[in-house]
């Protein structure tokens, strides 16, 4: 399984991290497929720079973010754009929006999440009907 995770770099007791795409079986600081950004928690405020286009690509092909990376992507708005990608918006439009630095529309994100929940409940209802039959 491919993961988007943090790779520790920096001196002893002075950590900073690279955001990398790697196989889940490799070591934390081992081989990786691609570096898509960096994160430095020691600055005030924290420094986070992630290439959203590449993050969206990897999420779209099935890469799973770790909890820490998921939080970073959520703050940056990438997870909201990924929800819109799953809803059917073209990847190129979302990448252009991310490159321009446009924040995702919160109402649209809420609408997409509500639609996904509705689809899940409809699927669950259909599953119950199959059991009854």
C-alpha positions as CSV (number, residue, x, y, z in Angstrom):
1,X,0.0,0.0,0.0
2,X,1.2,3.5,-0.8
3,X,1.2,6.0,2.0
4,X,1.8,9.8,2.1
5,X,3.8,10.3,5.3
6,X,6.4,12.3,7.1
7,X,10.1,11.6,6.8
8,X,12.3,13.0,9.5
9,X,15.2,15.2,8.6
10,X,17.3,17.7,10.5
11,X,19.8,17.6,13.3
12,X,19.4,15.9,16.7
13,X,16.6,17.5,18.7
14,X,15.9,19.8,15.8
15,X,13.4,17.9,13.7
16,X,11.9,19.0,10.4
17,X,10.0,16.7,8.0
18,X,9.6,16.0,4.4
19,X,6.2,14.9,3.1
20,X,6.9,11.9,1.0
21,X,5.0,9.2,-0.9
22,X,6.4,5.8,0.1
23,X,5.5,2.1,0.3
24,X,4.0,1.4,3.8
25,X,6.5,-1.4,4.3
26,X,9.6,0.7,4.0
27,X,11.3,2.3,7.0
28,X,10.3,5.8,8.2
29,X,13.5,7.4,6.7
30,X,14.0,4.7,4.0
31,X,13.2,4.6,0.3
32,X,10.4,6.7,-1.0
33,X,8.7,7.3,-4.4
34,X,8.5,11.1,-4.4
35,X,8.9,14.1,-2.2
36,X,5.8,16.4,-2.4
37,X,6.6,18.9,0.4
38,X,8.0,19.7,3.8
39,X,6.9,20.6,7.3
40,X,8.8,22.4,10.0
41,X,7.0,22.4,13.4
42,X,9.8,24.4,15.1
43,X,9.0,27.8,13.4
44,X,6.4,30.2,14.6
45,X,4.0,29.7,12.9
46,X,4.6,26.2,11.6
47,X,6.0,26.0,8.1
48,X,4.0,23.8,5.8
49,X,4.5,23.6,2.0
50,X,2.9,20.7,0.1
51,X,2.5,20.5,-3.7
52,X,-1.3,20.2,-3.8
53,X,-1.3,19.0,-7.4
54,X,0.9,16.0,-6.6
55,X,-0.9,15.3,-3.4
56,X,-4.3,15.2,-5.3
57,X,-2.7,13.0,-7.9
58,X,-1.5,10.5,-5.3
59,X,-4.7,10.6,-3.3
60,X,-6.6,9.9,-6.6
61,X,-4.6,6.8,-7.4
62,X,-5.2,5.4,-3.9
63,X,-2.4,6.6,-1.6
64,X,-3.5,6.8,2.0
65,X,-2.2,9.8,4.1
66,X,-1.1,9.1,7.7
67,X,-2.9,10.9,10.5
68,X,-0.3,13.6,10.7
69,X,-0.3,14.3,7.0
70,X,-4.1,14.1,6.8
71,X,-4.2,17.0,9.4
72,X,-1.7,19.0,7.4
73,X,-3.7,18.4,4.2
74,X,-7.0,19.3,5.9
75,X,-5.5,22.6,7.2
76,X,-4.3,23.4,3.6
77,X,-7.7,22.6,2.1
78,X,-6.4,19.7,0.0
79,X,-8.8,17.1,1.5
80,X,-11.7,19.4,0.6
81,X,-10.4,19.6,-3.0
82,X,-10.0,15.8,-3.0
83,X,-13.7,15.4,-1.9
84,X,-14.6,17.6,-4.9
85,X,-12.4,15.4,-7.2
86,X,-14.3,12.3,-6.0
87,X,-17.6,14.1,-6.7
88,X,-16.6,14.5,-10.4
89,X,-14.7,17.8,-10.8
90,X,-11.7,17.5,-13.2
91,X,-8.2,17.2,-11.7
92,X,-6.8,19.9,-13.9
93,X,-9.3,22.5,-12.6
94,X,-8.6,21.6,-9.0
95,X,-4.8,21.8,-9.6
96,X,-5.1,25.2,-11.2
97,X,-7.2,26.4,-8.2
98,X,-4.6,25.0,-5.8
99,X,-1.7,26.7,-7.7
100,X,-3.6,30.0,-7.7
101,X,-4.0,29.7,-3.9
102,X,-7.8,29.9,-3.9
103,X,-9.4,28.5,-0.7
104,X,-12.0,25.8,-1.2
105,X,-15.6,26.9,-0.8
106,X,-16.8,25.6,2.6
107,X,-20.5,25.3,1.5
108,X,-19.5,23.2,-1.5
109,X,-17.4,20.9,0.7
110,X,-20.4,20.5,3.1
111,X,-22.7,19.8,0.2
112,X,-20.4,17.1,-1.2
113,X,-20.1,15.5,2.2
114,X,-23.9,15.5,2.7
115,X,-24.3,13.9,-0.8
116,X,-21.8,11.2,0.1
117,X,-23.6,10.5,3.4
118,X,-27.0,10.3,1.5
119,X,-25.5,7.9,-1.1
120,X,-24.1,5.7,1.8
121,X,-27.5,5.6,3.5
122,X,-29.2,4.7,0.2
123,X,-26.7,1.9,-0.3
124,X,-27.3,0.7,3.3
125,X,-31.0,0.7,2.7
126,X,-30.7,-1.3,-0.5
127,X,-28.5,-3.8,1.4
128,X,-31.3,-4.3,4.0
129,X,-33.9,-4.8,1.3
130,X,-31.7,-7.6,-0.2
131,X,-31.6,-9.3,3.2
132,X,-35.4,-9.1,3.6
133,X,-36.0,-10.6,0.1
